[in-house]
Amino acid sequence: ATSTIAELTKAVRRARFKSALRTALACSIVGFTTLYASAHVRKFLAYPAFSYVTTILIVSDATVGDTLRGVWNAFYATTQVMLFSVLSLWLVGPARFTTPGVAAAMVSLGAFLVALPESTHLMSKRIAFGQMVIIYVGAAIGGANTGVVTHPVHVALSTALGALASVLALLFPYPWLACSEIRKTYRLYVENASERLNLYLDGFFAKGRPAAGDVISQAACFSRLAKKLLQSIKEHERGVSWERPGIRFLKPKYVDLGKRLQEIELPLRGMDMALHSCSSFPISTADQELQKASPKIKLHLRQKLEQAKCFAPCDATTAPETKGDNIEKILRPFTTIPASEEGLPAFFFLHCVQILQHDLIFGQTLKPVDYKSQDSLAAQSGEKNQARYCLGRRRTRLNMKPSCQSLIFALKCSLSLGLAVLFGLIYNKANGYWAGLTIAISFAAGRQPTFTVANARAQGTAMGSVYGLLGYFICGKSVHLRFLPLLPWIIFTSLLRHSRMYGQAGGISAVIGALLILGRRDYGPPTQFAIARITEASIGLICFIIVELLCEPARASTLAKVELSTSLRKLGECIEGIVLCLEEKQWPDSKFHTFQEKLEDLRTRTSIYGVLTEEAVSEPNFWFLPFPGDCYLKILECLSKMMDLIQFTSFQLESLQRLSLGIGVAWKEIQEPLEQDLELFKEMMGTSIQFLGAVTSLKSLSAVDTGLRNSRVVWDIELGKSQSGDLTIFSGTDEEDVAKVTSSFLRRSNEVAARIHAQEGLEELKSQIVLCIGGLGFCLSRLMRETMIMEQMVKELLQRENPTRLVNISEISSKLKALNM
């Protein structure tokens, strides 16, 4: 396992070094062209600085497909800017641009028009912003001597050089294809999943808690690497459609690899939760007979995972046949469900093994086995994917009305660039480019940690400029030697982009800072230029920060709290959506589809909550209370686990319906005994989550007291009554609540298991049903325990926000009920 971790780490490191070397190659092509080309060629490539900027934007961590998309974005941006700039220069006249206000106004107007359409890619917008800054600042410097057509053409040719250098760097010495990278990464992920599976099985059969703990810790290292591999696959997927445009229609199953990978990832996360929930080792269920079957289980599941490699895009291999005995024959049949909660994790673990064995699909409604064949279902799924893609493209083209979010983004870009160009020209006209150009490549479509990004860019600019000065003075005035120190710096800053401290913003600023000094000539004394550029960059960043704060004054910490309340409300809807009372005739139009939509909505909101939490952790506190990031991150962890558990619960209920037909048992015989316990579970969970959602939506606890005084409601915490009638006080979920639901569920589940085993034959299906019910019991109990953790975190959160008072859950609940909140 240690060698596998080292191999995976080396693969990630090799990919980053490969990207860094190709970035250095692309910058070298630009440098040699602009430094050593004939004077006639250099006359047309008048802005080598922007060639470098274009190259860095396109080639960073890119494959051939990403680069082709970047070239298209550069072409699209250039077309927009050429039309707008030539028309504006002709109408206004170059001589009038000597006034800084005119140049700034045209940059502001052009930025607004470019930023407004939502369909335009962000890279295209960044390149267009940079081109407009250079064109209009150049017009302000050149005045009447500025060519109406030739000046924009020089900017366009400089952009084209950067784009061409990016393509050449990705093709030489051999093409770096997204298809190839996804195939390699996909296979590494399958190796990773196989190692994790072996470790989880070793943990399941461990003889004691220390041995199990060591194995679980080792599996956690593989899980962290798996997240990086999945992220890499997601990033490279966008380039596949540019390398092979017909792949969406010829191979629709390759459109979304994420769903395919979740079929592997989700059961593995379930195994991890099961092992963490085991109260003691060795596990009683893992008897000698099961331990003897362990090597065969590992071999069989390894072969199942090997089949997953053949789903990687551009892979021409066919799926190998799974060899070995079926796991259902290896595992002994399960006839009873554990009488206590301690035995449920083992059943859930084996249930996850079954999911991997049968290659079951999450997120899709299971149909009765005799409705349609698997081939027809797959064909239908492919047709739906193609139709959804075509309709989505058509809607994108037809929906020309800008949204509120796009208007805000366009306004931010317009004001920031306009002010940066204005003050940059006023401070130093000759170097007025850098105030606007620094922030032109800084914009993001959504929220971003403003101070963190600005700080990283400022540090990167300063660090790159200082390195450029050192390189200049070491190499002297020799242009031939000056470019040599750039190569290690480009490689270093390419790796720096993956660091937490600097990120993309700091890494890009650092490499551009050195390129502008060592990769050009005829820009004056380097020390003066470096000081002027750092000052201009600071002016631009100050304008960027001010406009960001004016357009989006809400702090990330405030938005994170709002999003937490929204996520909890969505979680409550998903809990309510868990249904058992479905009859067979309702299956074609099952409510499970609606439930999956609610769960997907919850995942989206939780993802936004996570992004805002990370931003809030990184932003400065100023005069506010310190942001309780640890509480928010712990709640995020609980929400992530609960989403997985709800996904399992939905799948288990669907499976019980399908399997009940297979053994000839009426669905009501399974549904009715479990329905009462499920309703009790939903009632307890609903009360808790409703309270958590209400209390996190409050601005402060003092607002509740103010509301009580204003409404003149009389309440009594001890009696739990008010003028409005009887009120049940919520005091939090405890072990007694969990035991009440779990014990009742297990008792009724054993009654169902007895009825199932009264039927003759089909032992494998019976065992599947028993494991499925046991897994359902584990999910219900674990959901309640995760809710208990969230209650503790929310209580701590309230205590930190209100340090001068003692937080009492029962008291708050009583007050909220008195106010009907």
N, C-alpha and C positions, 0 to 999 in steps of 0.2 A: 504493500500500500504506500509506503514511504517513497519508493521509486516511482510509483505512478503519480504522486503529487509533484515530485521533482520534474517528471516528464511534462506534466500539464503546465507547470510554472515556466519551464523552458519554452514551451510552445507559445505562451502568451508573450514572453520576453522577445522571442525571435520575431513575432509579428510586429511588435513595436519597433524593434531595431530595423526591420525591413521597411516600415513606413518612414522612419527617420532618414534612412539612406536615400530613399526615393525623393523625399522632400529636399535633401541636400543636392541631389542630382538635378531636380527641377530648378532650384535657385541657381545652380551652377550654369545651367543652360541660359537662363536670363542674364546672369552676370557676364558670361563670355560674349554673348550677343551684343549687349549694350556697351561693353568695354572695348571689345576688339573688332567690332564690325566697322565697315567703312564709314566715313563721315556722312556720306549720302544716306546710308541706312539709319545711322544714329540720329539724323535730322528728323526722320519720321517717328522714331522711337524716343520722343522727347521726354517721356515721363517714366524712366525705369523704376522709380519708387513704386508706382502703381502696378507695374508688371510684377514686382515682388509681392505686393499685397494680394493681387489676383492669384498668384501661384500658391501662396500660403493658404488662402481661403479654399482653393479647389483641391489641392493635393494632400492636405492634412488627413492622415488615417484613411485614405481613399483607395478604392480598387478601380479597375478600368471602368466598371459600370458607374461608380460614383463620379469619376472624372468626366465621363461623357455627359452625365447629368449636369455637372458643374460647368462644362463648356457650353451646353445649351442655355443654362441660366445666364452665363456671361454674354452670350449672343443676344438673348432676350433683353437683358438690361441695357446692352449697348444700343440696340435698336430703339428702345424707348427714349434713352437719353439723347441720342443723335437727333431724333425728330424734334424733341422738346428744345434742346439747346440751340440747334441751328435756327429754328423758328424764332426763339426768344432773342438771340443775338441779332438776327436780321431786323426784327421789329423794334427792339429797344435801341440798338446801336452799340457797338463795343465801347465807344468813348464814354458813354454814360455809366459804365460799370466801374469807373475809377472811384466812384462814391461807394464806400463800404456798405451803406444801407441798401443800395440797389442790388449788389451782388448777394447780400444776405437774404434779401426778399425773394430773389429768383431761386436760390437754393432751397429756401423754405417752401415755396410754392411747388417746385419740382419734387421735393421729398414727399410732400403731402400726396401728390398725384400718384407717385410710384408706390407709396406705402398703403394706399387705400384698398386696392383689390386684394381680397383674401386668397385668391387662387395663385397669385404670384409667389414663387418660392422665396424663402427668407434670404438665401444666398444671392439670388438675383437682385433683391432689394438692397442688400449691403453693397454689392458691386455698383449698382446704379447710384447709390448715395455717394460713394467715393468718387465716381466719375463726375457727378455734378459739382462736388466741392472743388475738384481740380479745374474743371472747365471755367466756373464762374470766378474763382479766386485768381486763376490765370488771366481771365479777362480784366479783373480789377488791377492786376499788376501790369499787364501789357497795354491796356487802354485802347486807343484807336488803332494801334498796330496789330491787334488781335484779329486773326482771320475768322470770318463768320463760319466757314466750312472747314478750313484746314486745321484750326485749333481743336474742334471736337474730333476730327479724323485722327489727329496725333494721339489723343487720349484713347480712342477706339483701338488703334494699332498697338499701343502699349498694353491694353487689356488683352488683345489677341495674342501677343507674345507670351504673356503669363499663362493663358489657357493652353497654347500650343506646347509650351515647356512642360506643363502638367501631364498632357497626353503622352509626350515622348518619354517622360520619366516613368510612367506606369507601364509602358510597352517595352522598355529596355532594362536589362538584357532579355527578359522574357515577360509576357503579360501577367500582371497580378490580378487575376479574375475573381470576381465576387463568388461565382459558382464554385471555384476551387477552394476558396477560403471557407465557404459555408460547409462544403463537403468535409474538409479537414476538421473544422470546429465541431461539426455534428458528430463525427466519429469520436473525437475527443470527449464530447459530452456523453456519448453512449458508454465509453470506457469508464468515465467518471461515475455514471449511474450504476454500472455493473459493480465497481468497487464499493460504492455505498451500499448496494444491495447485499453484498457479501458481508460487509461489516455489520449491517443491521441484523442479518441472520446469525452472525457470531454473537452479537449482543443478546439476541433472543435465547440462545442456548448457553449463555454464560453461566458459570458455576457460582458466581458471587457478584455483589454490587461493585467492588473495585474493578473487576475485569470488565463488567458491562460499562462502567463509567469511562474507562480508557477507550473502549471501542466507540462509544457514542461521541466522545471528544474528537476522535480521529475522523469519524464520519462528518462532523461539523466542519472540518477543514475542507473536505471534498464538497460540501454543500456551498461554501463560500466560493470555491472555484467554479462550481456549476453555474452560479449566478453570473459570473464574469463571462463564461462561455455562452450562456443564453443571451446576454446583452450583446456579445459580439455577433452572434447569428442574427439578432434583430437589426443591428446596424448594417450588416452586409446584405440583408434581404432586399433593401431598396435598390441596390445596384444590379441585382439579377435581371430585373425587368428591362434595364437599359442594355445589358449585354445580350439578352435573348428576349426581344419584345414579345414574341408569340407564346412565351411560357405560361402566361396567365390563361390562355385559351386552350393550348395543346395539352397542358398538364395542370388542370385546375386544383389537384390535391396538393400542389406545391405552393399555392397562393399564400397560405397561412401556416407556416411551420410551427408557430407558437402553440396551436391547439394540439398538434401531434406531440410536441414535447411535453405538454401538460399531462398527457396520458401516462408519461413516465414519471414526471416530476411530482405530481400530486400524490400518488400512492407512496412514493418514497418519503415525502413529508409526513404522510400518515403514519408510516412505520416509525419515524423519528418521534412523533408525538406519543405513539403507543409505548415505546421504550422509556421515554421520560416519565410516563404515567405509572409504570410498574412500581409497586410498593416494595417488592422484595425479589431477590434472585437467589437461586434459580427459579424460573417460572414453572409452576406446577403443571401447566398444560404441555410444556416442552418435555415430555417423557422420553424414555429410552427409544421407543419405537420411532418417534418423530425425529430424534437426534440422529438415528441411523439413516434416515431418509434425507438429512440435511445436504450431503454432497449432491444427491440427485436433484434436489430442489434448486440448488445453486446452478448446476449445469443446465437444467431445463430453462430457468429464467434467464440465464446468460444467453442461451440460444434465442430466446424471445427478444432480448434486447439487441442482439446482433441483427435481427430482421429490421430493426428501426433504422439502421444505417442506410438501407436501400430507399428510404424516403427522402434522403437529401436531394436537393435540386441538382440536375445535370448528371445524376448518377445513373449509369446505364445498367448497373448490375441488377439482378433479380433477387427477390427475397429467398433465402435458403429455407429449406424445409426444416421444421423443428423436429429434432430427434430426441429420443429418450421417452421414458414413461410419462404419461400424463400425471400432473401433480395431484389431480383428484384421486387417482389410484394409489399414489404414494402416501398421501395423507390419510390417516385413519378417519372414518366417518364420525362426525360430531352429532350426537343425538340429544344432548341437553345443553342448556345455557347456564353459565355460572350462577350460583345462588347469591353471590355478593359482588360488590363493585370491583373488588381487587382482581377478579378473574376476567374482567371485560377488556383490558388492554391487550391481552394475549389473543382474544378472539378478533379484535379489530386489526391486530398485526397480521393474522392469517387471512383476514378478509382482504387486506391490501395486497397480500401475495396472490390471492385469487384474481384480483383486478388485473394485475400484471400478467398473470397466466392467460386470462381470457381476452386480453387486449381490448378491454371494454372502453367505450368512448364516453367521456364526461361532456356535459353541456348539451347533449342531444337526447331527445325524448326516445326512450326505448319502446319499440312496437312489439306486439305479440309475434311469436316466431313464425307464424304462417301468414303474415300479411304480405311481406315482400321479401325477395331474396336480397342478400348482402350486395350483390352486383348492381341490382336496380337501385338500391338505396345510395350506393356510391355514385352512380351516374346522376341520380337526381340531385345529390349534394353538389356535384360538379356543375350541373346546369344552373343551380341556384347561385353558386359563387360567381359564374360568368355573368348571369343576369344582374346580380347585385353590383358587380363591378361596372357594367355598361350603364346601368341606371344611375349609379353614383357619379360617373363621369358626365353624363348628360345633365344631371341636376347641377353639377358644379359649373357647367357652361351656361346654363339658363339662369342661375341665381346670381344676378348682377347687383342686387341691392346690398350695400355694405351694412354690416352689423355694427352694433354699438362698440364692441371690442375692437373692430378694425378701425373705426373712427378715432377711438382713443389712441390706438397705436400710431395712426397717421399723424394725429395732432402732436404726439410726443416727438416723433421723428422730425416733423416740420419745425417745431419750436426749438428743439435741442440743436439741430444743425444750423438753423438760422442765427441763433444767438452765438453759437460757437464761431461761425464764420465772421459775424459782425465784430465781436470782441477780439478775435484773432487778427483780423485785418487792422483794427484800430491799434493794437499793441505792436505788431510787427508785420508790415504789409508784405515784405519779401518772404517771410516764413508763415504767412497766414493759412497755408494749406493744412498744417498739422493739427490745428485745433479742431477743425471739422472732420479731417480724415481719421483722427484717433477714435472718435465716437461713431463714425459712419459704419465701422465694422463691429460695433459693440451692441447693436440693437438685437433684442429677442422678441419673438411674437407674444409670449406670455410674460408673466411676472418673472423677475430675476432679483437676486439679492443685490440691490443697487450699490450699497457701500462696499460690499465684498468684491464685486466686479470692478468698481472704480479703483479700489485699493490695489487689486491685483494688476490692473492695467498700468497704474501709476508706478508701481514697483517694477513691473516688467519693462516699461519704457526706460526708467532710470538705469536699471541693471544692464539692459541691452546697449544703451548709449555709452555707459562707462566701459563696457567690454569693447565696444567699437573704438573708443578713444585709445584704450590700451593697445589694441591690435594695430591701430594706425601709427602710434608712436614707436612700437616695436619694429614694425615692418618699414617704417619711414615713408618716403614718398613713392616707393616702387609699387605701381599698380599691379605688377605681376605677382608680387608676394602678398599683397594686402588681402587677397581673396582666400589665402590658405587658412588663416585663423577662423574664417567663417564656417568652414566645414564641420569642425568639432562642435562649434556653438549651435549650429542648426540641428545637429543630432541631439545635443544636450537639451535644447529647448523643446524639441519634439517629444522627448521623454518627459520633460517638465509639464507638458500639457495634461498628463495623466495624474499629476500630484494633487492632493487636496489643497495645499497652500496656494498654488497659483492657478491651476486649472487651465482651461482653454484660453481664457482672457489673458492671463499673465504670460503664458507660454508664447502666444502669438505676438503680444506686444514686445516681449524680450527679443524674439528673433528679428522682428521688423526694425527694432531700435538699432541693432548691430548692422543689419543689411544696408540701412540708409547711410551709414558712415563708411563701411568697408566695401560695399558693393556698388558704389557710384563714384563719380569724380566731378570736378568743376562745381562744387557747391559752397566754396569758401573755406575759411579756417574751420577745422572740425570741432574745436572747443567751443567756438561761438555758435556753430550750428547746433551742437548738442545741448547747450544751455537754452538756446532759443526754442528748440523743439520740445524740451522737457517743460518749459514754461507754457508754450502753446498747447501741449497735451493737457497740462493742468487746467488751463482755461476751458478747454473742451469738456473735460471731466466734471468741472464745477457746474457748467451749464447743463450737462447730462443729469447730474444729481438733483439740481434745483427743479428741472422740468419733471423728472420722475416723481419727486415729492409733491409737486403741485398737481399733477395729473392723477396720481394714485397715492393719496395721502395716508390711506389705511396701512398700518404696520402689519408685517407678516404674522406677528404674534396674535394680533386681533383677528385676522382672517383665518388663522389656524384654529382658533377657538370656535369661530362660526362654522368652519368646515367640520370640526369635531362634532358639533351638535347635529349638523346635517347628516354626517355619516352614521351617527347613532340612530337618527330617525329612519334612515334607509335600512339599517340593521334590524330595527323593529319591524319594518315592513317585510323583510325576508323571513323573520321568525314567524310572523303571522301567515306568511305564504306557504309554510310547510303544511301540506294537506294529506290526509289519508282517505277521506270520504269520496273516493273516485270509483265509479263503476266501470266495467269493461267497455260498455257502449260509449263512454266518454273519451276513450283513448285517442282516437284520431284528432280530437280537438282538446287535448289535455291542458289542464291549468299549469302543468309543469313548464310549458313554454313561457308563460307569463312569469313564472317564478324565476326562470333562468334570466329573463330580461331584468328583473329586479336585482338579482344577484350581480349581474354585469354592471348595473347602475351603481350598486354598492362598491364594487371594485374600482370604478372610475372615481367616485367621491373619495374613497380611502386613498387612492393614489394622489389626488390633489391635496388631501390633508397631509400626506407624507412629504410632498414637495414643499408645502408652506411651512411645515415643521422644521425641515432642514434649513429653509431660508431664515426662519425666526431664530434658530440656534446660532446662525452665523452673523446676524445683524447686531449692531451695537445697542446697548440698553439705554444709553443717554440717562435721562432723569427717571425712567420707568423702573419698576421692579424687575429683577432678573427673570428672564424667561425660564420657566421650569421645563427645560427640554427633556430631562430624564423621564418625567411623568408622561409627557406627550409621546415620546418614543416608546415607552412601555405600553401605553394604550394602543399605539399603532401596531405593535407586535401582537397584542391581544386581538385586535380587529382582523389582522391577517390570518391568525390561527382560526378565528371564528368563521371567516369566509370559507376556508378550506373545510371546516367541520360541517358547515351548512351545505356545501357542495356534496360532501359525502352523504349527508342525510337525505338530500334530494335523490341522489343516485340509489341509495339503499331502498327508499320507498318505491322508486320505479322498478328496481330489480325484484322486490317482493311481489309486485303486481305481475310481472312477466313470469317469474318462476312458479307462482301459484297456478297459472294455467298449465305449465309443463307437468305438474304432478297431479293435476285433476282435482285440486282443492278450491272450493269457492272462495273468492276474494274476501267475502264478508266474514268468513271464519278466521281470517288473519287480521282483518281490519278492525272489527268491532272490539276485541279484547284489548287492543293497543291504543285505540282512539282516546279512551278516557285519560290514560296516562299522558298521551301526547298533548291533549288539551290542557291538562294541569301544568305541564312543562311550559307550554306557550303562555299560559296565564302568568306564571311566576316570572318568566323571562321578560314578558311584555311589560309587567309592572316595573321591573328593575330598569330596563332600557328606556322606558318612558320617563322615569325619574331622572336618569342620567342625562337624557337629551334635554329635559327641561332645565336642570340645574346648570348645565354647561352653556345654555343659551342666555343665562343671566349676565348682565354687565358686572354686577357685584351683589353680595348678600345684603348690603344696606339698601339696595333698591327694593328688595322684598319687604323689609321693614317699613320703608316709605310707602309702599303699595298697601300694606295692611293698615297703616295709619290713615291714609287717604280714603280707603274704602270702608273704614270703621267696622271691619270684621272682627268679631270676638272669637278667639281660638284658645284651646286648652290642650297643651301637648300631652298631658297625662291621660286625659279622657279621649283625646283624638276627636273632639267634636267642635263644631262651630255653629253659628246661627243658620248656616245653610243645611245642617243635618249631620248625620253620622258620616265620619270620614275614617277610612282605614289608613293608619300611619305606616309608611314604608320604612323599615329599619335596616334594610339590606339583606342580601342573600347570605345564608350561612350553611354550615355542614348539615344541619337538620333538614333544610329544604332539599339539598341534594340527595340525602339519604331517603327522604320521603318519596321523591319521584323515582329514584333508581330502584329501590326495593320493590315498589309496586310494579314497575315496568318488568323487572326480572321475574317476579312471580307470575305475571300474566304471560310473559314470553315463554316460560316453561310449559304453561298450559297449551299455548299454540304449538310448541315443538312436539308435545305429546300427540296432538291431533295429526300433525304432519307425518310423524313416524308410524301412525296407525295405518297409513296407506301402504300398499304393497309395492315393492320394487323401487326403481329410480333413486337409489341411495345417494348418488352423487348430487342430484338436485336437492334432496332433503338436507344434505350436509351444507350446501351452498346457502339455503334458506336460514339454517341455524346460525351460520357464521354471519350472515347478513343482519339478522336480528340482533345478535350479540354486538356487531359493529355499530348498529343503530343505538343501542343502549350506551355504548362508550361515547358516541358523539353527543348524545343528550347530556350525559353527566359532565363531559368535558366542556361543553358550551356553558353550563351553569358555573363551573369552576373558573372559566375565563371571565365570566361576568363578575364573579366575586373579586377577581384581581382588578378589573376595571373599576369597580366600586371603590376599592381601596385607593387606587391611583387618583380617581376623581376627588375623593375626600382629601387626599394630600394636596392636590391641586388647589382646592378651595381654601385649605389652611394656609398655603403659601400666598395666595392672593389676598387673604384676610388675616394677616399675622397677629392682629390685635384682639381677635376673638376666637373662642373655642368652637370648632365646627362640629355640629351634632346632626347626623343624618336624619334622625327621627324628627327633630325640631324643624329642619328645613322642609322635609316632606309634608309635615303638618301645615306649615305656612303656605306652601305651594298649593296644597289641596284647598286650603281656605280661600285662596285667590283664584281657584279653578284653573291653575296653570298646568 
